[in-house]
Each structure stands twice: as C-alpha cells, then as structure tokens.
C-alpha cells in the first residue's frame, strides 16, 4: 500500500496525455476501492489538460441516471465547442439513439445491438473535434454510465489509436459493474493503461493528519485512525474530526461509514445492515437470503474498504450508525428474524435475548425460556441492567400466571440490586399471586422480606401466615425458611413467631446445600452475637464465611451478616478490610444497592473504631447512592451512624436536617430502629437535651429486652442512659445502670466495659476516679475505639488537674488532644483547650531552661515527654539504652525536674521520627 499513490497516478496520466497530444491515442482506466481518491484524481487531471494544450470533456456516471439512454455521452458533448452544424447533427443523433432504446425492441437491453450507425456517427463528431484540438475525455464512475453511452465509449476506444484523444475512466475495484463487456473491451486495448489507487498506509495517514491538524495531533491519533479506517480517506478525515472534537470515534465517523455504503453497491449496504444486526458473518447469508459466495465477496469488499476487520465492524460507532439508518419497522423485523436464526443455530441465550429485546418480541413458545436463562446469566455476570430488561420483556409476554409470578420475583431481586425502592410496584402483584396460589413458598419468603424492607409490616405478616397455612412445604421453601429464620432473628425479631416452623431434620437437609448452609451459618453467627454476645469462635466463623464468599446475587445477606457479626463482636479491626474489599467488588460489579449497604456497614465499623469523619463520609455515601426515602426501614443503619458521628464531632447544626428526617414507623420493629434510637439519643445528649435523650435510650433498652437482644456489644444503652442521668443529677439511678452494664459485659465486650468504667468514675469519689479511669483507658486502648479512649483521657486530665497533679494532667491532656484531633472530635478538643491548663502548670522558667539543652538531648526529651520508654526511645533514635539514660540525667539536671512526667509540654512533638503504629496512649 502506498503512502499516497495519487501523485504516482497523476504522473502516469500526464505521461499518457503527452503521448496522446503527439497523435498517439491513449486510454487510462483508474480503479480502486471507493474513497481512494479516484474522482479527485480524475478532475484534477482534467483541469491540467489545458496545460498540455488539450480540451477536457467530462461526464459523471450516476446510479440514478443509468437508465437514461446516452445520458453520459450527452454530458460530454454538451459543452463541447461544436459548430452549429455539428451540434444540430449531434442532438439529432442523441434523440434518435434514445428513442431506439426506449422502444420495445428486445435488442435494446444489449449494448451489442444498439444501432451501430448512430454510435459511429456520434464518435465521428468527437473525432472531428479532436482534429481541431487534442481531447481529454474523462468519465467518472463509468460503471454507472448508461449502456448505450458505454457502447459509444468502447467503440471510440477502438478508434483513437492514432488520434489526438485520451480517454480516462474511473470505476471501483471488485464490483460486479466492472466485469461488463465495456470494461473487458477497454482493458484489452493495447493502448490502455490501468492506474490503480489504494488506501493510505500508516505513513500516509500520518501525513494527512499532519497536513490537516499538525504533527502533535498526528502523533496522538494517526495510528488509531489507520486501524479504524484501513486508510480509507473518507473515514480518516471523519475520524480526525471526531478525535479533534471529542477524542473518540463518534458521529462523523459513523456518518462517513454510512456515506460510503450509500455510494457502494446496494447489496453491500444490505449486507452491512445484516452484519450490524447479527454481528456474525457466518449467519448473515441466512438472515438476508443471500448465498455464501455473495456474502463472502461483499465482506471482502467491505474489508478492503476499511469498514470491516475479520468480518466485523472496526468500531461500535460504525455498527451503531448503520443500525440507526434502518427505520423502526425494518430494524424490528431484522432483529426478530435474527432471534429465530440464532436460536435455531444454538447461540448463547444472551445473544438470542438481545435480538428479542431489540425486536420487542417474545411471542414464540421458546422466547420466554431464553429470556429467563439470559437474565440468570446476566445476574451471575453482573449485567443487572440487561437482566432487568430481559425479565421485563418476559413478564410482558408471559401468559401463565404461575410462571409470571416467578419471573416477577426474579425481577424484584434484580431491581433490588440497583435501587431497593424500584421493586415496590411489583409487591402488590406478587401478593395477589400468593393468594391465588401462583407464588411458590420460597418466592413468598422473598416477598415477605421485600414488604418488611418497605415498612409494609401487616402485609408481610399476612404472607408469613399464608405460608403457615400451606401445610407440607416443598424442599425449596424449606431451604429458604431455614436460611431466613436466623436472618429474621437478627433483623426482624418481632416477626420471628410468624415464620412457619421446620424440623431439625429439615434444617439439616437444607444446610447440606453449600449456598443455604453458608447463609444459615452467617445469619446464625450474627444472631448469636446479638442475643448471647460474642463467643470465642465467632470471629473465626465470620472470617471463614467471608473468605469463601463472592458478592453474587444470593450472598449479599451472607456477607452482610458476617461483617456485622465481626463488628458487634468488638472486632471492627477485622471487619474493616473485608468490608473495603467487598465495597470495591460491588463497585466493579456495578451494584449500587450493595455498595450502599456495605458503605452503611463501613460507617458502623468507623464509629466503633473512633474514626468519626470516615464514618460520616461512608454514611453519607450510602445515603447518596440510595436516597433516604428508598432505604425503607433500613434507613436507621446509615442514618444512625451519621447522627452518632455528627454528635461526636459536634456538627449538630450541619446534621440537624438528617436528625429531623422522617423515618418509617415500622423501623421501630427492626434492629435498624434500635440503632436509630441510640443515635438519636446521643444527638439529643450532645445538644444538651438529656431528658429527651434518656427517653430514647430507655425505649431502645425496652425493645432490646423484649426481643432478647440486650447485649452490650451491640448497643450499650445503659451507659448512655447513665450519662443522661448524670446530667440530670440522678447519680443513684445512673450507678445502678452502670453496675448492670458491667455485670453483663463479658471478656469479649472490652469496649462497652471501658465506657462503663469511665462513667463509674463519674459517680465515684474523687480518690477512686484515677484508678477507674486508668482501667477504662486500658480496656478502650485494647478495644481500638480512639474516640472513647479520648473521652477517658479527658476525664483523667480533669481529675489529675483537680487533684493538683499538673504534670500528670499535662501528659494525659496531650494524649487526649492528639486523639481528639485524629477523630475530628471538636467538643473534646474545645474541652481540652478550655483554660489553657498546660500553660498554667508549666514552671515559670521552663522556656529559658529548655533553651539550655542540646539538639540530641531535645530529641530524647521530646520522646520522653510523650511517654515513650527508654527502650522505645533507643529504637526510634538508633542509640543505645545507656546513651538515652545519660541524656535524661543531663536533661533532668538542666530543667530542674526529677522524672519524665515533669518534663515541659512544650517539648512534646519536637522529635523528627513519627510515633510507631503500636504506640500506647497510656503511660503507667
């Protein structure tokens, strides 16, 4: 393939013209695929004919005028400088020839039998003109010229060998039109030279791009332009326009593809449409009723033109543009026939279903089964949107009530993955199908869950009662109930009595199924944590479940339960990386509903780790992906976390709209209601409304006791109520609740125990408070909740300051301030800064004394002031223990102190190395 062979073609034509002007008639047949520049070359050459003293006569063949007798020849002589006599004679000949072709003479269809005398007379006119002036007779798209004109031109070609005439014709390669007697006759003449043009090479595309848009654009887009066009100039120019405009192939490229096909053989356009619909060359012939040979030849031509590669469009923009050219009825018909064809050929269900979808047709007996299978595959492969469309079409076409109910249930599950509020419109239909006996037991459990999510508690109860009345249950229903029971226990405990009972043997049989068994195990782990507190094996069980889970259609509840089991078992550190990984998987799978639910869980994890800002961000993300109104009763999860984080960060005004957000009344019959009441109480408490907060905490506690979910690791309502009572100066009742809380805390509930210890210090004598607060700090340090630890350290700071132990107060105040800043807990930061306690207890000469120590001593003093041990300082500064001790001896002497707790606060934070990850915030 040449870089751009039109220059070589022009040179060849000019050489031929020189010979023709010298009295040696010449013929040039310019061929090449469409858009190789044949017409451009032809007319450029005709303009240059004047430079050689020749007169150009031009004509253009047209498909629309191919039936007009002698039309092309009329174009040639129309502007020729003929004498009046010659013009009159020529017009008479043209009229006579046209009449003969329009007659009923059967010979008119064959160019061999056109009146030779008319042909000879017309050619004589042109030859007489050539005696006065050399002629260049150029006919573009000669394959579209009418047959009588072709006869005249072929006749003329045989008689110009010694005339001052040059004939130039252009026609495309590989066209059925080029294999006529005219072309055979012309090309066999010894004075005819073929001139073939090809598409641009990569270098040719680079040069064209450089000429049009500069070297920078050529460097960026030339390779892609060549790959998507095959060097076709028409497509190259369109692609350059698209790349300059949007950076991607687009509308102009698609328009150029369609323009090319319109100029080509009509059969090629038809085959291109078939390929656009089917996407597979092998079946296009059957779809269009064409032979394999015809299809193969046309595909070769389309590949040669740069439109196809290996029988397929080079870019989706080209395929889409060809499809867009079809009118609606034609497109529907093609897709309907394509669906039948691909089904008969055993194509994958997704391929057949796409054609059914585009045809809006599922009337054949096999179509609904194909759509259902395609939907199942799409849901497995995360094509949720496609699955929904397949199911909707199947739902519309299905006439069997029982099957329609099954399709509707699958559709509810699919739509749930996009937005849980969407399936609400189907719930009444499913409820009606249940009462008519058209809904299976397993699908009825799904319906009950969906109704509960949307707060339709009474309807959900009716569904469960109906299940009880069914009598003997099939295996699918038993399996669904076996997995649902622990799930209801942990999420909707008030509805547990309404579930149909199944025997232990039935439950064991259901658990033998891997999917059902894993769901039962995960929900059981969560139910166990919520009703009995965490056991030793809870963490191992939850992690084992998560390690073997994939975020597919049936495992979301499994993953959710396992993550929450870890979180409520006081292991948010274990839950966090798992949750992050599943959030990434949900984003990759384009499952926004799952992203939102996992983000809500991540917010709960953040609260329990004291990462308030991240918790708020995760909760807000959950409420952005799924608006609060679409969360149903589950809104209490993300909304509760947001209010907890906002209260702790002191952002009451900012989150007041969320505090006032209406919530479903049915939420208070679910676990989400407990989370919401707890968060609402904390928000009221931080807003200095302890009485209202106490009401929220007590209602939360009443429900937890009623549902037998009163475990400290989930919601420690007693300590929250005790805090409100302390504000209300009812310390006796507060102490009673704190003692109850401590009695209920096991070894696994270190966080709840630490919070209770802090509040116990608040209702004890001053002399007991340091010990209780230190114990609280130890428990919270191991529990990993930085915010609660900061609250305890604030208590220690205030207690030591009240006792006059300013050095201790300063040390704990520094720890608390660092943590409060990390947690974005502004109320704590303000409390620690109130009164500038550190400055009040500094020795008067501290600033001048610290100036006397060396840089090396200052680094040691800074770490010692922050509570690091000598061994830790040695490791951090890469010096020996002996050197640390020597530095400290000199530091104490220079600063006139006797121990590290008396070191000035101004030294803290002045060392270069950062604190280790395992840094202990408590120094004993």
N, C-alpha and C positions, 0 to 999 in steps of 0.2 A: 504494500500500500504506500503510495507516495505521500510526501508531506502535503503537497497541494499540486496535483498534476494538471490543473487548468492552464498553467503557464506553458507546460510542455505541449498541451493540446493546442494552444494558440500558435505556438511556433510551427507545429505541423500544418495547421490550416493556412498560415501565411506562406509556407513553402509551396503548398498546393496552389494557392492563389497566384503566386509568381509564375508558375508553370502555365496556369490557365490563361493569364493575361498574355503569355507568349504564344498562345494559339494551341495549347495542348489541354483540352478539356479534362477537368478533374472532378472527382466525386469524393466527399468525406461523409462517413456515417459515424456520428458521435453517439456513443452509447454509454450507459452507466445506470446505476440504480437511481430511483427518484431522490432528488435533493443532492445530487453530486455536482450540480452547477452546470448542467448541460445547456439550459436556456440562457443562463448568464453568459456562458462562453459563446453561444451562437450569436446573440445580439451584439456582444462586444466585437466579435469578428466582423459582423455585417457593417458596423459603424466604421471599422478600419478599412473597409473595402475602398472607400473613396481615396485613401492614401495611396492605393495602388492603381488608381485610375479606373476602378470598376464601379458599376452601378449595382447597389444591393436591392433585391426584391425579396420581401419577407412574407411569410404566412405562418399561421399557428393552427395546428390541428386541435379539435375540441370534441370531447365525447358527445356534447350536446348537439354539435353540428355534423357529426359523422354520417348522418343520413341525408344531408343536403348535397345533391349531385353537383360535382365540380366546384364546391364551395371553396376549397383550399386554393384551387387554381385561380378562382376569381379574385382572391386576396392578392395573388402575385401580380396579376395584370392590372389591378385597379389603379395603382399609382404609377404604372409604367409609362414612360414618355413615348406614347404611340402617336402615330399620325391619325388624323380624323378617319381616314380610310381604314387603317389597321384597327382602330378602336371599334368602329362600326362592325367590321368583319368579325372581330373577336367576340363582341357582345352577342352577335347573331349565332356564332358557333356555341357559345356557352348556353344560350337559351335552347338551341336545338338539342344539345347534349343532355341538358337537364330534362327536357321533355321526353327524350327517349328513355331515360332512366325511370321516370315517373309513370311510364306506360305499363301495361300488363305483360309486356314481353318477358317471358320466363328467363330469357338470357340476361336480363338486367341485373340479376343477383350475382353474376360472374363477371369479373373485370376482363376476362379473356374475350368476352363477346360484346364489349362496348364498341360502337361504330368506330372502326379504325380510321376512317376518313376524317371524322371530327377530331379524333386525337391527333392525327398527323397535321391537320390544319392549325390546331391550337399550338402545337410545338413549333410549327413553322413561324408563327408570329414571334415567338421568343427567340428563335434562331436568327430571324431577320433583325431583331433588335440588337442581338449580340454582334452583328456585323457593324453596327454603328458605334457600339460601346461594349467593352467586356462586362459580362453579367456575373453577379453572385446571387444565386437563387437559394435562399435559406428557408427551410420548413421545420419549425419546431414541433415536437410531438407528432411526428409524421404518422405514427401508428393510429392516431385518432382522425387522420385525414379521410375524407370520403373515398370510396373505392374508385370512382372514375378519375378523381384527381391523382390517386396513386398510379393508375394506369398511364395517365399522361406523363407523370414524372418518370416512371420506369421507361416509357417509350423515349422520352427526352434523354435519359441517362445513356441509352444505347447510341445516340446520335451526336454526342458532344465531344467525341474523342479528339476531333481536330477543330473544335470551335472555341471561341474565347468565352467559355462558360465554366463556372464552378458551381456544382450542386452541393449543398450542405444540409444534411438531415440529422435530426436528433430523435432518439427513441430509447426507452428504458431497457435494461437487461432483463432476461428471464421472464419476459411477458409473452403470453400467447399471441398478442398482436404482432410481435416482432418476427414470428415464424410464418409470415404470409408470403405469397408469391412475389409481392413487391420487394420485400427485403431480400429474398433469395435472388431475385433478378438483379437488384442493385449491387449487392455484395459480391456477386460473381463477375462483375465487370472488372477488367484488368486495370482500369484507371481509377478504381475506387480504393480508398484507404480508410480502414476503420480507426477511429480515435476513441479510446475507451477511458472514461473518467471513473475514479474510485472515491471512496470516502476518505476523510482526513486521517492521517496517522496521529499518534500522540503528539509528535512534534508539530504537526500541522494544527492540531487543536491548541497547543501552547502558543503558537504564533498568532492564531486567530484571536485567542483570548488576550494576548499582549496588545495586538492592534486595537482591540475594542476597549479594554479596560486597564491596561498597564501590566507590567511584569509581576507586581505583587499579587494581583488577582489571578493571573495565570499560574503562578506558583501554588496558590491555595486550591484552585478549583479545576485546573486543566485535566488532571488525572481522573477525577470523578466525572467530569463532562465527557471524556472519551469513553469511560467504562459504561456510562448510561446511554450513550448515543451511537457507539460504534463508529464515530467520526462523521455521522450524518450532519451536514452543515445546518440544516433546518433545526435539528434537535440541539446541536451545540449552541447555536445562537439563543434558543429559548432557555436552555439551561443556564447560560451565562446571565441572562436577565433575571432568572429566579435566584441564582446564587448572590447576585449583587443586591437583590431586593430583600430576601429573607434568609439567605444562607443555606437553603434546602431546595431540592426539586419541587416544583409546585404547579400552579395553574398554567403558566406559559409553556412549560414542558408538556403538560397534558394536552393543551391546545395544539401544539406543534405535532404531536403524535396523531391526533385526530385529523389535522390538516393533511398530513402525509397520506393517511388511509383514504381520505376523500379523493386524493389525486390518483390513487392506485387503482388497480383492477377492482371492481365492485366485489368480486369473490373474496379478495383479500380482506376487505372490510368486514364481510360476513364472518370469515374465519377468525379474524381478530376478536370479534364480539363473542364468538363461541369460546375462544381461549380465555377471554376475560371472565366469562361466566364459570367455566369449568376449572380453569387453571391447569388442566392436564391435556397435553396434545393428543394423547392416545385415544381419548374418548370424544374428541371434538368432531371427528368424522361422523360417528353415530348420532351425535346430537344434531348435527346440521344436515345429515343425509348425504354427505359427500364421500367419495372414495378415498381410500388411504393414499393413493397416488396424488390426488388433488390436494389433500391436506398436507402431505409431505412437501410437495412443490411450493405451496403457498407459505408454509412455515420457513422453508429455505429462503424464500424471497424476503419475508419479514425479518429473518435473522440477518440476511445480507443488508437490509435497510437499516439495521441498528435498533429495531424496535424490540426484538426478542433475543434471548440468550438461552440456548438449550430448550427451546420451545416455550419459554415463559417470558412474560414482560420483564424488562430490566429493572423496573421500579413500580411500586404500587400506584404512584401518581399517574402513570401511563394506563394501567389497568382501570383505575377509577374513572379516568377521562373517557375511555372507550365505553364503559358501562353507562356513564352519565349521558352519552349520546343516544342511548336507547329510550324510546318512550315507555311509559309505565306498563302498558299492556304487553309490549314486546318483551320487556325485561321479566315480567312475571311469568310469561309463557316459557321463556328460555329457562328460567330457574325451576319451574315446575317440571319441565322435561328433563332437566339436569338432575333433579332429585330422583326421578324414576330411573334414569340411566345409572346413576351412581349406586342406587340401592340394588339394582339388578346385578351390577358388577361387584357387589360385596365391599363397597368402600366403607371406611370407618363411619360410625354413627354421626360424629361431629361434622363430617363433610356433607352427608346427606341432609342433616338437620339445618345446616346453613342455607342450603338451597330451598328447603321447605320454608325457612324463615323469610327469605327474600321473596318467595312466591306467595307468602301469607296463606299457605295451603297445607292442610294436614287431613284432607278428606279420604285418602286411601287407607285401607284397613291396616297397613303396616306402619303408617306415618307416626301414630302416637307412640308406639313402642320405640321407634327410632329416636323420637324427641326425648322420651324419658331416659333412654340409655345415654344419649348425648349430654343430657343435663347431669346425670350421675358422674360421667367422666369429667365434665367441666367443673363440678364441685370438688372433685378429687384434685384437679389440676389448678384450682384457684381461679377458674374462669367464671366467677359468680354472676357477673352481668350477663354473659352468654347463657348460662344455665337458667336464669330467670326468664329470659326471652323464649327459650325453648319450652319451658314449662307453661308460660302464658299461652303460647300457641296451642300446646297440647290441651290445656284446660279449656280453651275456647272450642276446640274441635271435638272434645270428648263428649259422647252422649250417654255413657254408662255412669250412673250415679256413684257407685262404689269406687270405680276407678278414678272418677273425677275428684272424689274426696281424698284419695291417696295422692293424686297429683297436687291438690291444694295444700296438703300437709307438707309435701316436699318443697313447694313454692314458699310456704311460710318460713321454713328453715333457711332457705336460700336468701330470701329478702331480709331475714333477721341479721345475716352477716353484713349487710350493707347499712341498714338502719332499722333498729328494733320496732320503730313506730309504723313502718310500712305495712307489715302483715296484718295490722289491726282490722283492715277492711275485710279480711277473709275469715275472721273468727266467727262471725255470726253464721256464715255459710257452713263452716265446719261443725258448729254447734247443732245446726239444723240437720246436717248429715248424720251426726251422732244419734239424735233422737229418732231418725228414720232407719237406723241400723246399718247405715252405709259406711260408718267410720270404724276402722279396726281399733282394738284395745290399745295397742302401742301408740297409734296416732292420737288416741284420746288423751293419753298422758302428756304428749307434746302439746295438745290443745290446752289442757289444764295449766301447764307451765306458762304458755303464752298469755292466757287470760289473767293469771296471777301477776305477771310482769306489768300488764296494763291496768292493774288495780281492779279487775272485774272479779272480786272475791266470791260473790254469790254464784256467778256463772261457773266459776272454777269448781266450787263445791258441788254444784249440780252434775258436772262432768264426772267428778270422782264418785259421787253417789250412784250415778248411772253405771259406772264400771263395777261397783259392788254388786249391782243387780244383775250383771251379765251371767253370773253363775260360774261355770267352768271356763277358765281363761286359756287362750292358746299360748304356745311357747313364746311367741314374740311379745305378747302383753306381759307375761310373767317376767321375762328378761327386763323389759322396760320398767316394771314396777320394782323389781329387785334393785335396780340401779337408782330408781327415783326415791326410795324410802330414806336412805341416809342423806340424800340431797335435800329432801323436804325437811328432814330433822335439823339440818344446819341452816336452812334459809327460810323456810315457811313452817316453823314448828307448830303453829296453831292449826295447820291443815293436816298434820300427820294422822289424827284419828279418822279422817275421812278416806284415807287410802285403803283399797281392798287388801286384805291380808293374804300373804302367801306362806306356804310351809317352808320349814328349814331345808327340806329336800329340794323344793323348787328353787329356793335361793342358791343352793349349792350347784344345782344344774346350770342355772343362769350364770353363775360366777365362773363356770368352766370355759365360757366364751371369753377370749382374750379381751375384746373391747368392753364387754359388760363387766367382766371381773375387775378390770382396771378402774372403771368408773365407780364401781361399788367400793373398791379399796380406797380410792382417793376421797370420795364423799364420806366414807366411814372414818377416815383419819381426821377430817375436819370436824365431823360431828363429835368425835371423841374428844378433841381439844376443847370444843365449845361446851361440852356437858360435864366432862370429868377433869379437864385440864390436860396439859401435855404429859405423855408418858415417855419413857426413855427411848422407845423405838419409833416415836412419831417422826423425828427428823429423818432417820434413816429410811422409813417407809415413804415419806413425801419425796425425798430426793430420788429414790429408786423409781417412783412413778414418773417424776419429771424427766429423768434420764431416758426413759423409754417412750416418752410421749412426743407426738408430732401434732402440730396445730391444725388438724384437719377438721372436717365438719362435726364429727362426733366427740372430739376430745377436748373442746373448749371448757366444758364443765369440769372435766378431769384435771386439766391444768390449773384452772381457777381454784378448785378445792385444795389441791396440793400446795399451791403458793400461799393460800390463806392459812392452811394448817401450819406451815413453817412460820408465818408471820405471827399468828396468835400463840405459837409455842415459844415466843420470845427469841426466835432466830431470824429476825429480819435481815441479818447479815448473810444468811444462807439463801434467803428468798430473793434478794435484790438481783444478783447476777442472772439467776434463772428468769426472772421477770423481764429483765432488759433483753435477754436473748429472744424470748417469745414475742416481745414488742417488735423487735426487728423482723422476726419471721412474719408477724401479722402485716407489717408494712410491705414486705416483699410479696406477700400473697394478696395484697390489695383487699384486705378485710377490715374496713374501718370500724365495724362494730366490735371486733375483737381487739383492735388497737385501743379503743376507748375503754373497754372493760379491763384490759391489762394495765392501762395507764391509771385507772382508778385504784387498782391493787397496788401499783407502784407508789401512789400517793400515800396509801396506808403504811407501806413499808417506810417511806420517808418520814412520816410522823413518828414512828416508833424508833427511828434512828436519830431523831432530833434534827433532821435535815429539812427545816421548815420551808425554805424558799423553793427547793426542788419539789417538795410535796405539793405546795400550792401550784407550781407550774404543771405538774402531772395532772392534778385535779382539774385545772383549767383546760388542759389539752383534752382530757376526757369529755368535758362539757362542751368543748368546741366541736369535736368530731361528732358527738351525738348531743344535740341541744337538750337542755334540761327537760323540756316537755316530752321528749322522745324516750327518756330513760325509764319512764314508768315508776314503779315502786323502788327500783334500784337506784334512783337518783340520790337516795340517802347515803350511798357509798362515797361517790366523788364530792358531793356537796358537804357531807360531814367532814371529810378530810380538808376541804378548802376552808371551812369555818374554823376547824382546830388550828390549822396553820396560821390563818389570818389573825385569830385571837392571840396566839403566842407571839406573833410578830408585831402585835399592836396596831394592825391595819384594820381597825374596826370600821372606820368610815368607808374605806375602799371596798370592803366586802359586805357592807350593810345591804346592798341590793340582793346579794345571794342569801343573806340572813332572812330577808323578807320574801324570798322566793316561795310561791305556793307549792306545796307538796301533796301528793295523793294521800287521802285519809287512810287508804288500805296499806300504806307503807308501814304504819304502826303495828301491823300484824306480821311483820317480817324482821329478819335480822338487820336489814338496812335501817329500819325505824330505830333500833337501839343505837346504831352508830350516829344517826341524825340527832337523837335526843341528847346524847353525850356531847356532841359538838355544839349543839345549841346552848346547852348548859354552860360549857366553857366560854362561849362567846358572851353570854349574859354575865358570867362571873368577871371577865375582863372588862366588861362595860359597867362594872360596879352595880350590878343588879343581882346581889346574892340570893334574895328571896326567890326571884324567878328562876335562877339557876338551880336552886335547891329543889324546886318543883320538877324541873326537867330531869334531874339526877334521880329523884325518888321514883318518878314514873318509869324511867329506864330500869331501875332496880326491880320494881314491881313486876315488869314484864319479864325480865331475865329470870326471876324466881319462879314465875308462873310457868315459863317454858323450860325450866330446869337447865338454863344456860348461864347460871350465876357463877362464872369463873373469872378470877382477877385478870387472867391473861388476855381476855377479850376486851371487856370494858370494866375498869376499876371504879365503878360508880360510887362506892362507899367513901373512898378517899376524896373524890370530887365533892360529894355531899358534905364530908367533914370540913373541907376547905371553905365551903359556903357557910357552914355553921360557925366556924371560927370567925368569919367576917361578921356574922350576926351575933357574936359573943355567946354562943351556946356551946361552951367547950366540953361540957359533960357529955352531951349527945355526940359531939364530934369524936371524943375519946372512945365512946362505945363503938362507933362505926369503924374507927381505925383499928381497934382491938379485933373486931370481927374480920376485918380485911387481913390483918396479919395472921390470924388463925386459919384463914382459907388459903393463904399463899404457901405453896409447896416450894421445894428446892428449885423447880424449873421457872417459877414466876419471880425472878430476881428484880425485874423492872418494877412490877407492882409492889413488891416488898420494899424496894428502895424508896418509892414515892410515899408509901405508908410510914416508913421510918422518919422521913422528913417532917411529915405532918404531926407525927407523935412528938417530935421535938418541940413543935409549936405549942402543944398543950402540956408540956412538962416544965418543971422548974429550970431556971437558967443554968444551974450547975450540971444538969443532966444533958443539956442540949448539945454540947460539943461532941460527946460520945455518940449520941443518937445520929447526929448529922454526919459524923465520920463513917458510921456504919452504912448510912444511906448512900453516901458517896461511893463507898466500896461496891455496894450492890449495883448502883447505876453505872459505875465505871465498867463492870464486867458485863452489864446488860447492853451497853452500847448506845444508850439514849443520851446524846450530848446536851439536849435542851433540859431534860430533867436533872442531869448532873449539874448543869449551870445553875439551876434553881437551888439545888442543895448547897453548892459552893457559895452562892449569895447568902444563904442562911448562915453558913459558917463564918463568912466575912462579918456579918452583922453581929453575930454572937461574940466573936473574939473582940470586935471593936467595942461592944458594950461592956465587956469584961476588962477593957484596958490593955488587951494583948495586941498592940498595934502591929507588931511585926507579923504575927500570925494572920491578922486581918488583911494586912497588905499582901501577903503571899497568896492566900485564898482568893482575894479580890482580883489579883492578876489572872489567876486561873479562870475565874468566873468570867472575867471580861473577855478573855480570848475565846472562850466557848460561846458566850453570848453573841459575839461578833460573827463567829463562824455560822451560828444558827440564824442570824438576822433577827434575833430576839431583842427588839428595840426597848421594850419595857424593862427587861433585865439590865440592858446597857445603861439606861437612864437611872435605874435604882443604884447601880454600882458607882455611877458618876456623881450622884447626889451628895453634896457636902465636901467633895474632894478629900475623902478620908485618907488617901495615901499621903497627900501633901501635909495633912495635919499631923501625922505621926512621924514624919521624917525628922532626923536630927537637924538642928539649926545649921550645923557646919557640914552637912552631907555633901553639898555641891563642891565646896572647896576641897573636901577630903578626897573625893573620887578623882579629882584632878591630879592627885599625887601618885596614883598607881600607874604602872606601865601598861602598854598595849597588851602584852601577853597576860599580865595579871587581870586586866579588864575583861579579856575573853573568858578566863576561868571564873571571875566574879559574876559575869553575866549569866553563865550557865548555872552557877551555884545559887544565884538569886532566883532562878526559875525553878529550883527544886531538884535539879539533877544530882545524882550521887557522884562520888569521886570516880568510881569505875566508869560511869557513863560519860563523865567529862573527859576522862582519859581516852576513851574510844573515839569520842567526837573530835577531839583536838589532836589525836595521834601523838600523845605524850604519855610518859609513864605515870603510874599512880604516885610515885614519890615526888615527881615534879608538881603534880596537882596539889599535894599536901603542902609542899614548900610555898607555892604561890598563895594558897589560902592563909597560911600562917602570916605571911607578909601583909596580905590584904586586911586581915583582921586587925593587925597592929596599926596599919596606916589609917583605917577607918574607925578605930576605937570601938570595935564590936567583938563579941566573944563566940558567935555562932552564925551560921548562914541565914537563919531566919531574920537576923537583924540587918542584913545587907540592904542598902538603899534600893527602893523600887526603880529609881532612875537607871540602874544598871541593867535591868531585865530587857531582853530583846536586843542587846548591843553586840551579840556574838554573830559571826558570819554564818556558820553552819546552821541549817534548819533543824528543828526537833525531829527525832525519829518517829516513825509511824506508830510504834508501840508506846509512845510517851505516856506515862502515868500522870494524870492531872492531880492526884492526891499524894501528898508527901507526909509520911508518918514520922 
